[in-house]
Amino acid sequence: MNLLLMHRARARPPPLFELRRDLAVALRAKADAGESEGEAPRLRLDMPPTLAEWIGIDKLHALTKRFYQRVADDPILSPVFAHMDAKHPEHVAAFIAEVFGGGTPYTSAGGSHGGMIARHMGRKLTETQRRRWMELMIDSADEVGLPADPEFRSTFVAYLEWGTRLAVMNSQEGEAPPSGTTPMPKWDWGPAGGPWIDEG
C-alpha cells in the first residue's frame, strides 16, 4: 500500500497575520536599515507568509536540535534513534523548512520525500512512540519559542499529527516501498482538503 501525500492549498491570510502586518513591515524596515539583528520577516502585503517565514529558519533548527536532545534521554524514543546520525536534526529541519514553504534546502542537498519515507519502513513504530514523539516536539516548540498564535499552532500540530500517523503506517510490515518520484508534501495555512483514501 503506497501512501500518497496530498498538497495543501493556500487559504486566505489568518486573522493574526492581518493584526501583525504593521509590525512585520516595521521589522523589515529596521533590518534593511541595519538597526536589528537576525532574520527579519520576509512578508509581502498581498499574501500571508509561508509557515517557514512565520517561524523563522533559525527557530526551526533550534526546534529540531532541542527535540533530539530530549529524545536521547527519553526511555520510549531513545531506542528508535539509537543509531541516529549527528546531522539528523539538521536534515529534519531542512525537510520541515521545505514542506513549510522555505525554499528547497532538503531536496537541493540530495534528499527526497521517498527517501524520508524509506527511513521509516520496517521499523514497526507504535502508537505509544508516536504520541511521545508528538509530546516532545510540542514541548520543544514551546521551549525554543515557536510562534504561539492559535492559527500557527493549530496548523503546526495538524502537520505533526498527519506526518507521524503516516510514519507509523509506513513503518509496518507489508508496506510497499515509496516511488522515487514521490513529491515533497506542501503544508500551508489552509484546510486539509478532504479525507485520506487508501489507494493500496
LUMLUM-66306 format. One record per residue: x, y, z of N, C-alpha, C, O, CB in turn; residue number from 0. Coordinates in steps of 0.1 Angstrom, whole numbers, plus 5000, padded with zeros to 4 digits. Each point is the difference from the previous one (the first is absolute). Glycine has a CB too. Example, Ala and Ser with C-alpha at 12.3 -4.5 7.8 and 13.67 -1.06 7.14 Angstrom:
BEGIN
(pt (5132, 4943, 5078), (4991, 5012, 5000), (5009, 5012, 5000), (5010, 5000, 5007), (4971, 4988, 5005), 0)
(pt (5015, 5023, 4981), (5009, 5011, 5000), (4992, 5011, 5008), (5005, 5011, 5001), (5007, 4983, 4977), 1)
END
This chain:
BEGIN
(pt (5009, 4988, 5000), (4991, 5012, 5000), (5009, 5012, 5000), (5007, 5003, 5010), (4974, 4985, 5002), 0)
(pt (5018, 5020, 4978), (5007, 5013, 4999), (4992, 5011, 5006), (4988, 5000, 4997), (5025, 4992, 4983), 1)
(pt (4993, 5017, 5028), (4993, 5011, 5006), (5003, 5012, 4991), (5011, 5005, 5001), (4989, 4985, 5023), 2)
(pt (4990, 5016, 4969), (5002, 5011, 4992), (4998, 5013, 5008), (4989, 5001, 5007), (5004, 4986, 4973), 3)
(pt (5017, 5022, 5021), (4999, 5011, 5008), (4995, 5012, 4993), (5005, 5005, 4990), (5014, 4986, 5023), 4)
(pt (4970, 5014, 4992), (4993, 5011, 4993), (5006, 5014, 5002), (5007, 5002, 5010), (4972, 4985, 4992), 5)
(pt (5020, 5022, 4988), (5005, 5013, 5002), (4989, 5008, 5007), (4988, 4997, 4999), (5026, 5001, 4980), 6)
(pt (4990, 5013, 5027), (4991, 5009, 5007), (4998, 5012, 4992), (5009, 5006, 4994), (4999, 4985, 5028), 7)
(pt (4979, 5014, 4979), (4997, 5012, 4992), (5002, 5012, 5009), (4997, 5000, 5012), (4986, 4987, 4974), 8)
(pt (5021, 5024, 5008), (5001, 5013, 5007), (4987, 5005, 5003), (4991, 5001, 4991), (5031, 5004, 4998), 9)
(pt (4976, 4999, 5023), (4987, 5007, 5004), (5002, 5015, 5002), (5011, 5005, 4998), (4982, 4973, 5013), 10)
(pt (4996, 5028, 4993), (5002, 5015, 5003), (5009, 5002, 5012), (5001, 4991, 5008), (4976, 5013, 4982), 11)
(pt (5028, 5008, 5011), (5009, 5002, 5012), (4993, 4998, 5013), (4989, 5004, 5002), (5024, 5013, 4984), 12)
(pt (4994, 4977, 5024), (4994, 4998, 5013), (4998, 5013, 5006), (5007, 5010, 4998), (5004, 4968, 5004), 13)
(pt (4978, 5023, 5007), (4997, 5013, 5006), (5012, 5007, 5007), (5002, 5012, 4999), (4975, 4979, 5004), 14)
(pt (5032, 5000, 5003), (5011, 5006, 5008), (5010, 5007, 4991), (5006, 5009, 5003), (4991, 4974, 5014), 15)
(pt (5004, 5012, 4970), (5009, 5006, 4991), (4996, 5014, 4997), (5008, 5009, 4999), (4997, 4969, 4991), 16)
(pt (4982, 5024, 5008), (4995, 5014, 4998), (5003, 5009, 5011), (5004, 5012, 4998), (4977, 4978, 4989), 17)
(pt (5018, 5005, 5026), (5003, 5008, 5011), (5015, 5004, 5001), (5004, 5010, 5005), (4977, 4979, 5007), 18)
(pt (5028, 5002, 4983), (5014, 5002, 5001), (5006, 5006, 4988), (5013, 5002, 4999), (4988, 4979, 5016), 19)
(pt (4991, 5023, 4975), (5006, 5005, 4988), (5009, 5012, 5002), (5011, 5000, 4995), (4969, 4992, 4993), 20)
(pt (5015, 5018, 5020), (5008, 5012, 5002), (5013, 4996, 5007), (5011, 5006, 4997), (4968, 5008, 5004), 21)
(pt (5020, 4977, 5009), (5012, 4996, 5007), (5011, 4994, 4991), (5012, 5003, 5001), (4974, 4994, 5020), 22)
(pt (5009, 4994, 4970), (5009, 4993, 4991), (5007, 5011, 4991), (5012, 4999, 4997), (4973, 4980, 5003), 23)
(pt (5007, 5030, 4995), (5006, 5010, 4991), (5011, 5009, 5008), (5010, 5003, 4994), (4968, 4998, 4992), 24)
(pt (5019, 5002, 5026), (5009, 5008, 5008), (5013, 4992, 5003), (5011, 5006, 4999), (4970, 5005, 5012), 25)
(pt (5018, 4976, 4991), (5012, 4992, 5003), (5008, 4998, 4987), (5012, 5001, 5000), (4975, 4987, 5018), 26)
(pt (5006, 5011, 4971), (5007, 4999, 4987), (5008, 5013, 4997), (5011, 5000, 4996), (4972, 4984, 4995), 27)
(pt (5011, 5027, 5012), (5006, 5013, 4998), (5012, 5002, 5009), (5010, 5005, 4996), (4968, 5005, 4997), 28)
(pt (5021, 4986, 5020), (5011, 5001, 5009), (5012, 4991, 4995), (5011, 5004, 5001), (4973, 5000, 5018), 29)
(pt (5012, 4984, 4977), (5011, 4991, 4995), (5007, 5006, 4988), (5013, 4999, 4999), (4974, 4981, 5009), 30)
(pt (5005, 5025, 4983), (5006, 5006, 4988), (5009, 5012, 5003), (5010, 5003, 4993), (4971, 4990, 4994), 31)
(pt (5016, 5014, 5024), (5008, 5012, 5005), (5011, 4996, 5009), (5008, 5008, 5005), (4972, 5006, 4993), 32)
(pt (5022, 4973, 5004), (5011, 4995, 5009), (4997, 5002, 5014), (5010, 5001, 5008), (5005, 5003, 4974), 33)
(pt (4973, 4998, 5023), (4997, 5003, 5014), (4996, 4988, 5008), (4998, 5001, 5012), (4995, 5021, 4980), 34)
(pt (5006, 4966, 5002), (4997, 4988, 5007), (5008, 4989, 4996), (5006, 5000, 4988), (4971, 5008, 5015), 35)
(pt (5025, 4982, 5005), (5008, 4988, 4997), (4991, 4988, 4997), (4988, 5000, 5004), (5030, 5009, 5011), 36)
(pt (4987, 4981, 4979), (4993, 4988, 4997), (4991, 5001, 4987), (5001, 5010, 4993), (4999, 4986, 5032), 37)
(pt (4993, 4994, 4973), (4992, 4999, 4988), (4986, 5007, 5002), (4993, 4998, 5009), (5018, 4980, 4986), 38)
(pt (4987, 5031, 4996), (4987, 5008, 5001), (4989, 4994, 4991), (5004, 4992, 4991), (5009, 5029, 5013), 39)
(pt (4975, 4981, 4999), (4989, 4994, 4992), (5001, 5005, 4986), (5002, 5012, 4997), (4983, 4987, 5023), 40)
(pt (5013, 4991, 4971), (5000, 5004, 4985), (4986, 4999, 4995), (4997, 4991, 4993), (5027, 5000, 5004), 41)
(pt (4968, 5018, 5008), (4986, 5000, 4997), (4995, 5009, 4989), (5005, 5011, 4999), (4992, 4983, 5024), 42)
(pt (4995, 5001, 4968), (4993, 5008, 4990), (4987, 5004, 5006), (4993, 4993, 5007), (5019, 4996, 4974), 43)
(pt (4983, 5023, 5015), (4988, 5005, 5005), (4988, 4994, 4993), (4988, 5002, 5005), (5024, 5019, 5002), 44)
(pt (4990, 4973, 4982), (4988, 4995, 4992), (4998, 4985, 5002), (4991, 4994, 4994), (5013, 5023, 4989), 45)
(pt (5003, 4977, 5026), (4998, 4986, 5003), (5006, 4996, 5014), (5009, 5007, 5005), (4992, 4988, 4970), 46)
(pt (4994, 4994, 5031), (5006, 4997, 5013), (5014, 4994, 4999), (5004, 4996, 4989), (4973, 4999, 5019), 47)
(pt (5030, 5006, 5003), (5014, 4994, 4999), (4999, 4985, 4999), (4989, 4994, 5003), (5020, 5025, 5011), 48)
(pt (5001, 4974, 4981), (5001, 4986, 5001), (5001, 4996, 5015), (5004, 5008, 5008), (5006, 4990, 4969), 49)
(pt (4987, 4989, 5026), (5002, 4996, 5014), (5015, 5001, 5004), (5003, 5003, 5011), (4978, 4982, 4987), 50)
(pt (5028, 5013, 4992), (5014, 5001, 5003), (5004, 5014, 5004), (5008, 5003, 5009), (4997, 4978, 4975), 51)
(pt (4989, 5029, 5008), (5003, 5014, 5003), (4994, 5004, 5014), (5006, 5007, 5007), (4994, 4998, 4968), 52)
(pt (4989, 4989, 5028), (4993, 5004, 5013), (5008, 4995, 5011), (5001, 5006, 5011), (4977, 4993, 4978), 53)
(pt (5028, 4989, 5010), (5009, 4994, 5011), (5013, 5007, 5000), (5005, 5004, 5010), (4983, 4974, 4988), 54)
(pt (5019, 5022, 4990), (5014, 5004, 4999), (5009, 4988, 4999), (4998, 4991, 5008), (4997, 5030, 5005), 55)
(pt (5014, 4978, 4977), (5008, 4989, 4998), (5009, 4996, 5012), (5002, 4989, 5004), (4998, 5016, 4972), 56)
(pt (5005, 5006, 5031), (5008, 4997, 5012), (4992, 4993, 5011), (5006, 4992, 5006), (5008, 5029, 4988), 57)
(pt (4974, 4983, 5007), (4991, 4994, 5010), (4997, 4985, 4997), (5000, 4992, 5009), (4990, 5031, 4996), 58)
(pt (5009, 4974, 4982), (4998, 4986, 4996), (5012, 4992, 5004), (4998, 4989, 5005), (4987, 5018, 4976), 59)
(pt (5027, 4998, 5016), (5012, 4993, 5004), (5001, 4998, 5015), (5004, 4990, 5005), (5008, 5018, 4974), 60)
(pt (4984, 5003, 5028), (5001, 4999, 5015), (4989, 4989, 5005), (5003, 4993, 5010), (5004, 5032, 4991), 61)
(pt (4982, 4975, 4992), (4990, 4990, 5004), (5005, 4986, 4998), (4999, 4992, 5010), (4983, 5024, 4983), 62)
(pt (5023, 4980, 4996), (5004, 4986, 4998), (5012, 4997, 5009), (5002, 4989, 5004), (4990, 5012, 4972), 63)
(pt (5017, 5009, 5026), (5012, 4997, 5008), (4995, 4997, 5015), (5005, 4990, 5006), (5009, 5025, 4980), 64)
(pt (4977, 4993, 5019), (4995, 4998, 5014), (4992, 4987, 5000), (5001, 4992, 5010), (4999, 5032, 4994), 65)
(pt (4992, 4973, 4986), (4992, 4988, 5000), (5008, 4988, 5001), (4998, 4991, 5008), (4985, 5021, 4979), 66)
(pt (5028, 4987, 5005), (5008, 4988, 5000), (5009, 4999, 5012), (5004, 4989, 5004), (4995, 5011, 4971), 67)
(pt (5004, 5011, 5032), (5006, 5000, 5013), (4991, 4993, 5010), (5005, 4992, 5008), (5008, 5029, 4986), 68)
(pt (4975, 4982, 5005), (4990, 4994, 5010), (4998, 4985, 4996), (4998, 4992, 5009), (4991, 5031, 4994), 69)
(pt (5011, 4974, 4984), (4998, 4986, 4996), (5010, 4991, 5006), (4998, 4989, 5004), (4991, 5019, 4975), 70)
(pt (5024, 4997, 5021), (5011, 4992, 5005), (4998, 4995, 5014), (5006, 4990, 5004), (5009, 5023, 4980), 71)
(pt (4978, 4995, 5024), (4998, 4996, 5014), (4986, 4994, 5003), (4997, 4998, 5011), (5019, 5021, 4995), 72)
(pt (4977, 4979, 4984), (4986, 4995, 5001), (5000, 4984, 4999), (5004, 4995, 4990), (4987, 5027, 5001), 73)
(pt (5003, 4972, 5019), (5000, 4985, 5000), (4992, 4994, 4989), (5002, 4989, 4996), (5001, 5012, 5028), 74)
(pt (4987, 5006, 4971), (4991, 4995, 4990), (5006, 5002, 4986), (4999, 4991, 4992), (4981, 5014, 5023), 75)
(pt (5026, 5006, 4983), (5005, 5004, 4986), (5015, 4997, 4998), (5004, 4998, 4989), (4978, 5019, 5010), 76)
(pt (5026, 4983, 5012), (5014, 4999, 4997), (5004, 4987, 4993), (5009, 5000, 4992), (4994, 5013, 5029), 77)
(pt (4990, 4976, 4981), (5003, 4988, 4993), (4998, 5001, 4985), (5007, 4994, 4991), (4988, 4993, 5029), 78)
(pt (4995, 5021, 4976), (4997, 5002, 4986), (5011, 5008, 4993), (5003, 4997, 4988), (4972, 5003, 5017), 79)
(pt (5031, 5009, 5002), (5011, 5008, 4994), (5013, 4997, 5005), (5009, 5009, 5000), (4974, 5009, 4998), 80)
(pt (5019, 4970, 5007), (5013, 4996, 5006), (5012, 5002, 4990), (5011, 5003, 5005), (4977, 4981, 5010), 81)
(pt (5010, 5014, 4972), (5011, 5001, 4991), (4998, 5012, 4991), (5004, 5000, 4988), (4998, 4975, 5012), 82)
(pt (4992, 5035, 5005), (4998, 5013, 4992), (5013, 5007, 4996), (5009, 5001, 5008), (4969, 5001, 5004), 83)
(pt (5022, 5002, 4976), (5011, 5008, 4995), (5001, 5013, 5007), (4989, 5006, 5003), (5010, 4983, 4975), 84)
(pt (5013, 5016, 5025), (5001, 5013, 5007), (4993, 5012, 4993), (4996, 5009, 5006), (5025, 4982, 5004), 85)
(pt (4978, 5007, 4976), (4994, 5011, 4993), (4985, 4998, 4997), (4994, 5008, 4993), (5028, 4995, 4996), 86)
(pt (4972, 4987, 5018), (4986, 4998, 4998), (4991, 5012, 5003), (4991, 5003, 4993), (5014, 4972, 5012), 87)
(pt (4998, 5031, 5007), (4992, 5012, 5003), (5000, 5011, 4989), (4990, 5006, 4997), (5014, 4989, 5027), 88)
(pt (5007, 5007, 4969), (5001, 5009, 4990), (4992, 4996, 4987), (4994, 5008, 4994), (5029, 4999, 5015), 89)
(pt (4978, 4980, 4989), (4992, 4995, 4988), (4985, 5001, 5002), (4993, 5004, 4991), (5026, 4980, 5005), 90)
(pt (4977, 5013, 5017), (4986, 5002, 5002), (4995, 5014, 5000), (4989, 5003, 4995), (5012, 4977, 5019), 91)
(pt (5008, 5029, 4991), (4996, 5015, 4999), (4999, 5004, 4985), (4991, 5007, 4997), (5021, 4997, 5025), 92)
(pt (4997, 4991, 4970), (5000, 5003, 4985), (4987, 4995, 4994), (4994, 5006, 4992), (5031, 4994, 5007), 93)
(pt (4971, 4987, 5005), (4988, 4994, 4995), (4988, 5008, 5003), (4992, 5003, 4992), (5019, 4975, 5010), 94)
(pt (4988, 5026, 5011), (4988, 5007, 5004), (5000, 5014, 4994), (4989, 5005, 4996), (5011, 4983, 5026), 95)
(pt (5011, 5018, 4977), (5001, 5014, 4993), (4995, 4999, 4986), (4992, 5009, 4996), (5027, 4997, 5018), 96)
(pt (4985, 4983, 4979), (4995, 4999, 4986), (4985, 4997, 4999), (4993, 5006, 4992), (5029, 4986, 5001), 97)
(pt (4973, 5000, 5016), (4986, 4997, 5001), (4992, 5012, 5003), (4989, 5002, 4995), (5016, 4975, 5012), 98)
(pt (5001, 5032, 5001), (4993, 5012, 5005), (5002, 5012, 4991), (4998, 5012, 5003), (5004, 4980, 5020), 99)
(pt (5003, 5006, 4965), (5002, 5011, 4990), (5012, 5008, 5001), (5001, 5011, 4995), (4975, 4990, 5005), 100)
(pt (5035, 4993, 5006), (5012, 5007, 5002), (5011, 4997, 4990), (5012, 4998, 5004), (4983, 5003, 5020), 101)
(pt (5001, 4999, 4963), (5010, 4996, 4990), (5002, 4985, 4999), (4991, 4992, 5003), (5020, 5030, 5001), 102)
(pt (5001, 4974, 4991), (5002, 4986, 4997), (5013, 4995, 5007), (5008, 4994, 4994), (4980, 5008, 4984), 103)
(pt (5014, 5001, 5035), (5012, 4996, 5006), (5002, 4985, 5002), (5012, 4995, 5000), (4987, 5026, 5012), 104)
(pt (4991, 4972, 4988), (5001, 4985, 5002), (5002, 4993, 4986), (5010, 4993, 4999), (4975, 5008, 5021), 105)
(pt (5007, 5002, 4970), (5002, 4993, 4987), (5013, 5006, 4993), (5006, 4992, 4992), (4969, 5004, 5006), 106)
(pt (5028, 5016, 5004), (5012, 5006, 4994), (5013, 4993, 5006), (5010, 5000, 4993), (4978, 5022, 5003), 107)
(pt (5011, 4972, 5016), (5011, 4993, 5006), (5000, 4985, 4997), (5008, 4992, 5005), (4992, 5025, 5013), 108)
(pt (4991, 4979, 4973), (4999, 4986, 4996), (4990, 4992, 5006), (4998, 4988, 4998), (5025, 5014, 4998), 109)
(pt (4969, 5004, 5013), (4989, 4993, 5007), (4988, 4999, 4992), (4998, 5007, 4990), (5011, 5001, 5031), 110)
(pt (4982, 4983, 4982), (4988, 4998, 4993), (4989, 4995, 5010), (5003, 4995, 5011), (5009, 5000, 4968), 111)
(pt (4975, 5007, 5017), (4990, 4995, 5009), (5000, 4985, 5001), (4997, 4994, 5010), (4989, 5027, 4985), 112)
(pt (5016, 4973, 4993), (5001, 4985, 5000), (5010, 4995, 5009), (4999, 4990, 5007), (4993, 5010, 4970), 113)
(pt (5020, 5007, 5023), (5011, 4996, 5009), (4996, 5001, 5015), (5003, 4992, 5008), (5013, 5015, 4974), 114)
(pt (4977, 5004, 5021), (4995, 5002, 5014), (4990, 4989, 5004), (5001, 4994, 5011), (5002, 5030, 4987), 115)
(pt (4988, 4972, 4993), (4991, 4989, 5003), (5007, 4987, 5002), (4997, 4992, 5009), (4985, 5020, 4978), 116)
(pt (5028, 4986, 5004), (5007, 4987, 5001), (5007, 4998, 5013), (5002, 4989, 5005), (5001, 5012, 4971), 117)
(pt (5002, 5010, 5030), (5006, 4999, 5013), (4991, 4995, 5011), (5005, 4994, 5010), (5010, 5025, 4983), 118)
(pt (4972, 4982, 5005), (4991, 4995, 5011), (4995, 4985, 4997), (4994, 4994, 5009), (4999, 5030, 4994), 119)
(pt (5010, 4971, 4985), (4994, 4987, 4997), (5007, 4989, 5008), (5012, 5000, 5002), (4983, 5009, 4975), 120)
(pt (4996, 4982, 5027), (5005, 4988, 5007), (5003, 5003, 5015), (5005, 4991, 5007), (5003, 5001, 4972), 121)
(pt (4990, 5020, 5026), (5004, 5003, 5013), (4989, 4997, 5011), (5002, 5000, 5012), (5013, 5018, 4979), 122)
(pt (4973, 4979, 5004), (4989, 4996, 5008), (4997, 5010, 5012), (5000, 4996, 5011), (5005, 4980, 4983), 123)
(pt (4994, 5036, 5002), (4998, 5011, 5010), (4986, 4997, 5007), (4991, 4995, 4993), (5024, 5022, 4994), 124)
(pt (4984, 4987, 5025), (4988, 4998, 5008), (4992, 5013, 5002), (5006, 5011, 4999), (5005, 4969, 5012), 125)
(pt (4977, 5019, 4993), (4992, 5012, 5004), (5006, 5006, 5012), (4999, 5013, 5001), (4980, 4977, 4989), 126)
(pt (5026, 5002, 5019), (5006, 5006, 5012), (5012, 5009, 4996), (5002, 5011, 5006), (4990, 4969, 5008), 127)
(pt (5016, 5015, 4977), (5012, 5008, 4996), (4995, 5012, 4992), (5006, 5011, 5002), (5008, 4968, 4997), 128)
(pt (4976, 5020, 4993), (4995, 5011, 4992), (4995, 5011, 5010), (5003, 5012, 4998), (4991, 4973, 4983), 129)
(pt (4998, 5012, 5029), (4995, 5009, 5009), (5011, 5007, 5008), (5000, 5012, 5003), (4979, 4975, 4999), 130)
(pt (5031, 5005, 5002), (5012, 5006, 5007), (5007, 5010, 4991), (5005, 5010, 5005), (4997, 4969, 5010), 131)
(pt (5000, 5017, 4972), (5007, 5009, 4991), (4992, 5013, 4999), (5006, 5011, 5000), (5002, 4969, 4987), 132)
(pt (4979, 5020, 5012), (4992, 5012, 4999), (5002, 5008, 5013), (5002, 5012, 4999), (4981, 4976, 4987), 133)
(pt (5016, 5006, 5025), (5002, 5007, 5013), (5013, 5007, 5001), (5000, 5012, 5004), (4985, 4971, 5007), 134)
(pt (5026, 5010, 4986), (5013, 5007, 5001), (5002, 5011, 4989), (5006, 5010, 5003), (5003, 4968, 5006), 135)
(pt (4985, 5020, 4979), (5001, 5010, 4990), (4993, 5013, 5004), (5005, 5011, 4999), (4997, 4971, 4984), 136)
(pt (4986, 5016, 5023), (4992, 5012, 5004), (5007, 5007, 5012), (5000, 5012, 5000), (4978, 4977, 4992), 137)
(pt (5027, 5003, 5017), (5007, 5006, 5011), (5013, 5007, 4996), (5003, 5011, 5005), (4988, 4971, 5010), 138)
(pt (5015, 5013, 4975), (5012, 5006, 4995), (4997, 5013, 4992), (5007, 5010, 5001), (5004, 4968, 4997), 139)
(pt (4977, 5022, 4995), (4996, 5012, 4994), (4997, 5011, 5010), (5004, 5012, 4997), (4986, 4974, 4985), 140)
(pt (5004, 5011, 5029), (4998, 5010, 5011), (5014, 5005, 5005), (5001, 5012, 5003), (4977, 4977, 5003), 141)
(pt (5031, 5001, 4996), (5012, 5004, 5007), (5009, 5009, 4991), (5006, 5009, 5005), (4993, 4969, 5007), 142)
(pt (5001, 5020, 4975), (5009, 5008, 4991), (4992, 5013, 4995), (5006, 5008, 4994), (5007, 4971, 5000), 143)
(pt (4974, 5022, 5009), (4993, 5012, 4997), (4994, 5001, 4986), (5000, 5011, 4994), (5015, 4999, 5022), 144)
(pt (4980, 4979, 4979), (4993, 5001, 4988), (4987, 5008, 5002), (4995, 5001, 5011), (5014, 4977, 4981), 145)
(pt (4986, 5029, 4997), (4988, 5008, 5002), (4989, 4993, 5007), (4998, 4988, 4997), (5009, 5024, 4982), 146)
(pt (4986, 4994, 5030), (4990, 4994, 5008), (4986, 5004, 4996), (4990, 4997, 5007), (5026, 5003, 5012), 147)
(pt (4983, 5008, 4970), (4986, 5004, 4996), (4992, 4988, 4996), (5005, 4990, 4994), (5004, 5032, 4998), 148)
(pt (4978, 4978, 5010), (4991, 4989, 4998), (5001, 4995, 4985), (4999, 4988, 4998), (4986, 5020, 5021), 149)
(pt (5015, 5001, 4972), (5000, 4996, 4986), (5012, 4992, 4996), (4999, 4990, 4994), (4989, 5031, 5001), 150)
(pt (5024, 4984, 5010), (5012, 4992, 4996), (5000, 4987, 5008), (5003, 4989, 4994), (5009, 5032, 5002), 151)
(pt (4986, 4979, 5017), (5001, 4988, 5008), (4990, 4989, 4995), (5003, 4988, 5000), (5005, 5025, 5019), 152)
(pt (4980, 4991, 4977), (4990, 4990, 4995), (5005, 4994, 4987), (4999, 4988, 4998), (4982, 5024, 5013), 153)
(pt (5026, 4996, 4981), (5005, 4995, 4987), (5012, 4991, 5003), (5002, 4989, 4994), (4990, 5031, 4994), 154)
(pt (5017, 4984, 5021), (5012, 4993, 5003), (4997, 4986, 5006), (5005, 4990, 4996), (5006, 5032, 5008), 155)
(pt (4980, 4978, 5006), (4996, 4987, 5006), (4993, 4991, 4990), (5002, 4988, 5000), (4996, 5024, 5022), 156)
(pt (4994, 4994, 4969), (4993, 4992, 4990), (5011, 4993, 4991), (4998, 4988, 4997), (4982, 5027, 5003), 157)
(pt (5030, 4992, 4997), (5011, 4994, 4992), (5007, 4989, 5007), (5003, 4989, 4995), (5000, 5033, 4993), 158)
(pt (5000, 4980, 5025), (5006, 4990, 5008), (4991, 4987, 5001), (5005, 4989, 4999), (5007, 5029, 5014), 159)
(pt (4975, 4984, 4989), (4991, 4989, 5001), (5000, 4992, 4986), (5001, 4988, 5000), (4985, 5024, 5017), 160)
(pt (5013, 4995, 4973), (5000, 4994, 4986), (5012, 4993, 4997), (5000, 4988, 4996), (4985, 5030, 4997), 161)
(pt (5027, 4988, 5010), (5012, 4994, 4996), (5004, 4988, 5009), (5005, 4990, 4995), (5002, 5032, 4998), 162)
(pt (4990, 4979, 5020), (5003, 4989, 5009), (4991, 4988, 4997), (5004, 4988, 5002), (5004, 5028, 5016), 163)
(pt (4980, 4986, 4979), (4990, 4989, 4997), (5005, 4993, 4987), (4999, 4988, 5000), (4982, 5024, 5012), 164)
(pt (5023, 4995, 4978), (5005, 4994, 4988), (5013, 4992, 5003), (5002, 4990, 4994), (4987, 5029, 4992), 165)
(pt (5019, 4987, 5022), (5013, 4993, 5004), (4997, 4986, 5006), (5006, 4991, 4997), (5005, 5032, 5006), 166)
(pt (4979, 4977, 5006), (4997, 4987, 5007), (4994, 4991, 4990), (5004, 4988, 4999), (4992, 5024, 5022), 167)
(pt (4996, 4992, 4970), (4994, 4992, 4990), (5011, 4994, 4990), (5000, 4988, 4997), (4978, 5025, 5005), 168)
(pt (5030, 4996, 4994), (5011, 4996, 4991), (5010, 4990, 5006), (5007, 4993, 4993), (4990, 5029, 4995), 169)
(pt (5004, 4978, 5025), (5010, 4992, 5007), (4996, 4986, 5003), (5008, 4991, 5004), (4999, 5029, 5006), 170)
(pt (4980, 4976, 4986), (4995, 4987, 5003), (5004, 4990, 4989), (5003, 5004, 4989), (4978, 5006, 5024), 171)
(pt (5018, 4977, 4991), (5003, 4990, 4990), (4991, 5000, 4988), (4988, 5003, 5002), (5021, 4983, 5017), 172)
(pt (4995, 5011, 4969), (4992, 4999, 4989), (4998, 5013, 4992), (4994, 5000, 4989), (4995, 4983, 5023), 173)
(pt (5017, 5028, 4993), (4999, 5013, 4992), (5009, 5000, 4988), (5011, 4995, 5001), (4983, 5017, 5021), 174)
(pt (5001, 4992, 4967), (5008, 5001, 4988), (5009, 5011, 5001), (4997, 5011, 5005), (4985, 4979, 4981), 175)
(pt (5030, 5009, 5008), (5010, 5011, 5000), (4995, 5012, 4992), (4992, 4998, 4991), (5027, 4985, 5012), 176)
(pt (4985, 5029, 5001), (4995, 5012, 4993), (5006, 5001, 4986), (5011, 4994, 4998), (4986, 5017, 5024), 177)
(pt (4996, 4996, 4970), (5005, 5003, 4986), (5012, 5010, 5001), (5000, 5008, 5009), (4977, 4987, 4981), 178)
(pt (5032, 5004, 5001), (5011, 5010, 5000), (4995, 5013, 4996), (5008, 5010, 5002), (5008, 4972, 4993), 179)
(pt (4972, 5019, 5000), (4995, 5013, 4996), (4989, 5005, 5009), (4993, 5010, 4997), (5012, 4984, 4980), 180)
(pt (4994, 5001, 5035), (4991, 5004, 5010), (5002, 5015, 5003), (5011, 5003, 5004), (4987, 4974, 5006), 181)
(pt (4993, 5032, 4988), (5002, 5014, 5001), (5002, 5004, 5015), (4994, 4994, 5009), (4993, 5010, 4970), 182)
(pt (5020, 5007, 5023), (5001, 5006, 5014), (4986, 5005, 5003), (4993, 5007, 4992), (5031, 4999, 5005), 183)
(pt (4971, 4992, 5016), (4988, 5006, 5004), (5001, 5015, 5001), (5011, 5005, 5003), (4983, 4974, 5009), 184)
(pt (4995, 5028, 4987), (5000, 5014, 5002), (4989, 5004, 5010), (4989, 4996, 4999), (5019, 5008, 4977), 185)
(pt (4996, 5003, 5035), (4991, 5002, 5011), (4998, 5016, 5001), (5010, 5007, 5000), (4997, 4971, 5012), 186)
(pt (4981, 5026, 4989), (4997, 5014, 5001), (4989, 5003, 5010), (4997, 4991, 5008), (5011, 5012, 4968), 187)
(pt (4987, 5009, 5024), (4990, 5004, 5010), (4986, 4993, 4997), (4992, 5001, 5009), (5020, 5021, 4994), 188)
(pt (4986, 4973, 4985), (4987, 4995, 4996), (4995, 4988, 5007), (5008, 4993, 5007), (4997, 5018, 4971), 189)
(pt (4983, 4985, 5019), (4994, 4987, 5005), (5006, 4988, 4994), (5007, 5001, 4990), (4972, 5011, 5015), 190)
(pt (5019, 4977, 5001), (5006, 4987, 4995), (4996, 4996, 4986), (5007, 4994, 4993), (4994, 4999, 5030), 191)
(pt (4987, 5011, 4973), (4995, 4998, 4986), (4993, 4987, 4998), (4998, 4996, 4988), (5021, 5017, 5005), 192)
(pt (4976, 4980, 5017), (4992, 4988, 4998), (5006, 4988, 5007), (5012, 5001, 5005), (4981, 5008, 4974), 193)
(pt (5000, 4980, 5022), (5005, 4988, 5007), (5011, 4993, 4993), (5002, 5001, 4988), (4976, 4996, 5022), 194)
(pt (5030, 4996, 4998), (5011, 4992, 4994), (4993, 4987, 4995), (4991, 4994, 5006), (5027, 5015, 5010), 195)
(pt (4986, 4987, 4972), (4995, 4988, 4994), (5011, 4990, 4997), (5010, 5003, 4995), (4972, 5010, 4994), 196)
(pt (5015, 4974, 5016), (5009, 4989, 4998), (4999, 4996, 4985), (4990, 4995, 4996), (5008, 4997, 5028), 197)
(pt (5013, 5010, 4969), (5000, 4996, 4985), (5008, 4988, 4998), (5003, 4996, 4988), (4995, 5028, 5006), 198)
(pt (5005, 4969, 5017), (5008, 4987, 4998), (4992, 4988, 4996), (5006, 4990, 4998), (5010, 5019, 5019), 199)
END
